[in-house]
Amino acid sequence: MTLAPLLKLCLHSGYVWASEAVHGYACKIGLDSDEFVGGGLVNIYLKFGKVKEGRVLFEEMPERDVVLWNLMLKAYLDMGFKEEAVELSSAFHRSGLYPNETTLRLLDRVSGDDSEGDK
Ligand SMILES: *[C@@H]1O[C@H](CO)[C@@H](O)[C@H](O)[C@H]1NC(C)=O
């Protein structure tokens, strides 16, 4: 059983409240730490600019793959959370994960002044 289709629906419908409801439900049935569901929720929160909530969930994930780190980093950068981006990038280095090309580009943006970002 999976909540993935529900998550997709939330993402497309554009309702943050719906993802919050799914999150509540996932917590209740003990699925919120499931990697896939959790990752989907983080994605939804970030898409709607709820970076703080996204980060909390991110921190709760038992397994964080590089895609998730990329999502989180990108959200911070896009929304101008510079300090958080810097802090997250050093957390990434401590995590021992290998950055992929997307991560490298994001890390570049963190360390450089991103005045010429590709918005
Ligand atoms: C790197 O991660 C991003 C997601 O953040 C993904 O879209 C991309 O395909 C990945 N690249 C490689 C080479 O794995």
The ligand as a Gaussian input file, in Angstrom:
#p B3LYP/6-31G(d) Opt

LIG

0 1
 C       21.100000      14.255000     -10.091000
 O       19.985000      14.514000      -9.286000
 C       18.895000      15.140000      -9.942000
 C       17.790000      15.374000      -8.977000
 O       18.137000      16.275000      -8.027000
 C       18.423000      14.296000     -11.084000
 O       17.373000      14.955000     -11.753000
 C       19.549000      14.001000     -12.017000
 O       19.100000      13.124000     -12.995000
 C       20.723000      13.391000     -11.266000
 N       21.825000      13.233000     -12.175000
 C       22.517000      12.115000     -12.244000
 C       23.664000      12.116000     -13.191000
 O       22.245000      11.144000     -11.557000

